[in-house]
Amino acid sequence: MEKLVQTQGILRFLGLSLLLSACGGSALLADEPGTPNKIASESIAPVASSTAAPAGDFSAHGPQSPFQKEALKKSPSFQAKRWTGTLGAYETNIQYDYAGGSSQNLGNGQNGRIDEEYLDVRDTFMRHTLLVFLAQGGFEFEHQGFNAPSGALVPDRLDKLDADIALDTHWSEKDLLHIEARPGFYTDFQGAGWNAINAPIDVGYTRVVSDYFQWVLGGNFNSWRSSRFLGAPGFRWQINDRWKVKAYMPTPDIEYYARPDLTLTLGGDFRGESYRVGPHFGDSNGHPGLNSALVDYQEIRIGPGFSWNVRPLIEINFMAGYMVGRQYDFHPEGVVLNGSGSPFVSVAVHALFKFPGEPLVIPQRTDVSIHNILSYF
């Protein structure tokens, strides 16, 4: 429990709540358009899907080794494919986690053990418009079940059901901006009703320094959270054909390409979101001040994993390790419940499908006209 308390300063500095989406939630990091590089999905997430989603990130420019060419063929970049091919696409991510029983402060002088089941389903439709924009829209359902005993101040479940509305744009080959809003219900589904609607906003900027190094600056605004704005810088560095460092939130890791279609990882998973509990939550647990209260939930995970492209643009992501700890912070009421760590396992399926149609063709700057722009509606 002391470990979790010690990590809070680091957690806030790194910007825990930059979780995307789910990833699909879109990630705050995006690579050079046309450069093969997968990104963490995002979930952010509170993502977005918090399984570390590794990536075959090899430049499509300049000389390539035989291994790079094979990796581009078997593990193409999700991010690059979003920007190339036909105008429309559909992306899906399904993830299931289980964290074993861990010691938890349950409030009211109680301590006990709770486990956690996690399910995330995220579907996104996207379309190119006005040459340099990628519009995205979809939905996400995320469920966390804790099997909390009766009388505990720990919610038995925390869920979100939200729309995923995002816009990506790149005005040059070296600059990419991502803006995402996630309006929806963030609640324990115990009668909070319309009061459970929130709309966090994510913004991320990526600068491509070279084919092998990019830096990113991301931020998240959440009016319910105790710290309304959190931000963090980061970078991605492709060291050589086999090794890569992704030092950005929410899933920093080190990756090693064992095969062109298989990437091994070692890293972390920072999760967090804000919720509103039901109007009788406090009454039923002997603490009426917590009726309709806001709670910030967060946890930290570390461990190894892998990403296996069973076929191009369809991958299985796996991660197992140790959850360092979790925290429920009813910050308006000053009630903080810390828990210790436990083992966990996570598996996810991530896929991207391009719709049939005419291939996307970006004209040269000298060829851009009103006719070109209107043709992308």
N, C-alpha and C positions, 0 to 999 in steps of 0.2 A: 504494500500500500504506500510505503514511503517512496518507492520508485516512481509511482504515478505522480505524486505531489512534486517530486524533483523535476519531472519532465514538463511541468506546466509552462514554465518560462520559455523553454525551448520550443514547446508546441505552439505557443502564441507567436513567437518570432518567425517560425517557419510558415505560419499561415495554415493552420490545420483545415480551416473550412474552405480551402480552395478545391475540395473534392468536387469532381465533375461528373458523375453523371453518368456518372455514367455516363465513366465512360464511357455517356454516350453519349451518352453524355459526352459532351465534347470536352476534350482536355484543353488546358490553357496553353499547352505547348503545341505548336504546329510547325512542321518543317517546311523547307523551301518547296514551293509548288513545283511538282515534277520530279522532286528528289525522293527516291524510295525510302521512306522511313515511317514505321508505325509509331503510334503514340499511345500513352496510357489513356484509357477511356474513362473517368472521369468521374467516373464518377468523385466522380468526383464525384470523386466525387464525393460532396457526399456521394458522390459518385459512386458520380458517376461512377458502378462496377469498380470495385477497389482491388480486384486481383491485378497484380502487376502485369500489364500486357506488354511483353517485350516486342521488339521489332527488328525486322531485317532492314537495316538502314544503310544501304549502299548507294553511293552517288551514281546517277545515270550519266554524269558528265565525266569526260576524261577517261584514261585507261582503266580497265577493270581486270582483276585477276579471274581465273576460271571459277574460283569459289564465289566471288562476288556475282558473277553472271548467273551461276546456278541458284544462289540465294534470291536474286531478283526474280527468277522464274518461279521458284517454289514458295517463296514467302514475300510476295509483293506488298508494298506499303499500302496500308489502308488510307492514310492521308493523301498519298499521291493519287490513288485511284478515285478518291472523292473529287479531285480536281481534273481528272482526265476521263476520256471515254465519252459516253453519251451524257445528255443533260441531266437525267434523273437517276436516283439511286435509293435503295432501301437498306438500312443497317439495323441489325438486331444483336442484343446481348442478353444472355440469360446466365445468372450466377446463383450458386447455392453455397453457403458456408455453415460450418458447425464449430462452435467453441465449447470445449468441455467445461465442467463445473469448476467454478472459482469462488473464493471467499469474497463476500460482498457485504458492505455496510447497508443494511436494509432500512435504517431509520428507526425511530421509536425505541432506541436501545437494543435493537436486534442485529445479529450477524448471522449469515447463512451462506449457502452455496447456491449459485444459479448458473445455468448454462445458457447458450444462445443459439438460436437458429435464424439464419438470414437468407432471404430470397430477394432477388432483384431482377426485374424484367424491364427492358428498355428497348423501344422501337422508334426509329427515326427515319423520316422521309426527307430527301434533300433534292434541290434543283438549282442549277446555275441560272443566273439572271444578270443582265446588264454587264456582261463580260467578266467583271472582276469580283462578283459576289456569289456566294454559295449560301442560299437560304435553306434553313432546316426547321422541321417541325415534327413533333412526335409526342410520346407519353412515356412515363416511367412509373412503375409500382415497386416500392421497396418495403419489405416487412422485416422487422426484428422482433423475435419472440424470446422472452427471458424466463418463462416459467417461475415467476416470482410468487412466493408464498402469500397467503392471505394476511392482510394487515401491514404489508411492507410498503414503504414509500417509493419503492422501485416500480415503475409501470410494468404491467405484465407484457405489454407490447408497445412498440413505437412504429408508426407507418407513415409513408408519404405516397400520395397519388397526385402527380403533377404533369402539366404540359411542359414540353421542352421546346423552347423557341430560341433559335440562334441564327446568327449571321456571321459568316467569315468573309473577309475581303483581303486581297493582296494587291497593293497598288504598284508593287515592283517585285522582282524575283527575290528580293532580300527582306521584304517587310510583309508581315501577316498579322491581322487583327481579328480577334474572336470576341464576340459579345453574345451573352446568353442570359435569358430570363427563365426561371423555373416556377411559375405561378401554380399553386395547387394546395392540397390539404396536407398538413403536417401535424399528426395527432395520434392519440391512442385509440381512436374510433370508439370513444365512450361518451358520445353526446356533445362534443364541443361545437358541432355544426359549422356555421359560416365563420365563427371566430377562429377556426383552425386554418384559415386561408392565409398563406404568406407567399412572398415572391422574391426570393433571393436573386441576386444579379452577379454574374461572373464576367470579368473582362481580362483578356490576356493579349500580350503583344510579343511577337517573336521576331528576332533579328538574326538573319542568316549571315554569319561572318564568313564562313566557307562551307564547302561540301561536308566537312567533318566536324564543324563546331557551330553551334547556335546558342544564343542566350535568350532568356524569356523573362518577362515581368508580368505577374498576374495579381489580380485582386478580387475580393468578394465582398459584397455588401449584403448584410442580413439584419433587418431592423429588429428582429427578435433576440438576437444573440447579445450576450453581455458586452462583447467587443464588436460593435456593429461593422467595422471594416477591418479586414485582415488582408495583408499582401505579402508576397515573397518573390525574390528573384530566383533564377535557376539557370542551368545550362545542360546541354547534351553534347557529349564528346565521343566521336567514333575514333578510338585509339588506333585500331588496325582492322584487318579483315575479321578477326574473331572477337575482339574485346570492345565494349562500349560502356560509358558511364552516363547515367541519366540522373542528374542531381537537381530534381525539381519535384514539387509537391503535386499530388498527394502520395505518389508511389516511387520514391527514389530507389534506384537499384544499380547493381553492376551486372552486366550481361555477357555471356559467352556463347558463341555460336558453335554448338557441338556438331551440327549438320546444317546444310542449307535450309532445311525445314524444321529444325529443332534448336531452340534457344534456352539455355539454362540461366537462371537468375538468382540473385541474392540481394534482398532489399527489405524495405519497410512499406507499411500501409497505414497512413494517417487518416482516420475517419472522424466525422463530426457533423452534427445537424441540430437544429432547434425545433422543438415541438410544443404544442399546447395540449395539456391533458384535459380530461372531461370535467364538467361542472360539479361533479360529486366525488372526484378523486380524493380530495382531502378528507371529506366527511367519512368516507368508507375506511379510511386509514388513521383516523384519530388526529388529523391535522388539517382543520378546515381552511387554514390560510393557503393551502395548496389547491383549492378548488380553481379550475380553469387556469392553473399556473403555467408559465413557460419553463421549459427545461432544456438546457444544453447537454447533449449527449456526445461523448467522445471516447475513442479508444485508439490504441497504438498496437500494431502487429509487426513482427519481424520474422523472416524465415526465407528458405530457398523455394524455388519453384521452377516451372518450365512453361514454354509456349510451343505447341506443336501444330504446324499447319498441315492438317489432314489433306487439304487441297488448297490451291491459291484462294485467298480471301475467306477461308473458313478455318478458324483456329480454335484449339482447346487450350485454355490457360489454367494452370494448377499452381497452388501455393499452400504450403503447410509450415507450421512453426509454432511460435509462442506469442500469445497476446499479452503484452506487458501489463496492461491494466485497463480499466474502464472507469468513467466518472459520469454521474448524473448531477448536474448543477442547476438547482431551482434558484437561479440568481436573484430574481426579484424578492424572494423570501429568505435568502441567505442559507438555504439548505443544500449542502454538498455531500454526496454519498460516493465514496471511493471504493474500488474493488481491486483485488489482486489479479495476477495473471493466470493463464491456463493455455493448454495446447489448442490449436485450431487447424482446420483444413478447409480449403476453398477450391471450387472448380467452376469454370465458366466456359461458355461457348459463344464465340464472337464471329459474325459473318457480315459480309457486304455483298449486295447484289445490284448490278447496274441494270436499269430498265432498257429495253430495246429502243432503238431510234437512231437518228442521225448522230454521228460522232461530234463531240464538242470541238470546235475549231476557234482558237483565239487569234484574231488577225493581228498583224504587225501594227505598231503604233501609227504608222503612216497610212494604214488602211482603215482605221477606225472611222465610222460614219454613223449618222443617226439611224440609217438602215441596219447597220450591223448591230447596234445596241438594241433596237426594237425587236430584232429577230430572236432575242434571247428571252423574251417574255413567254 
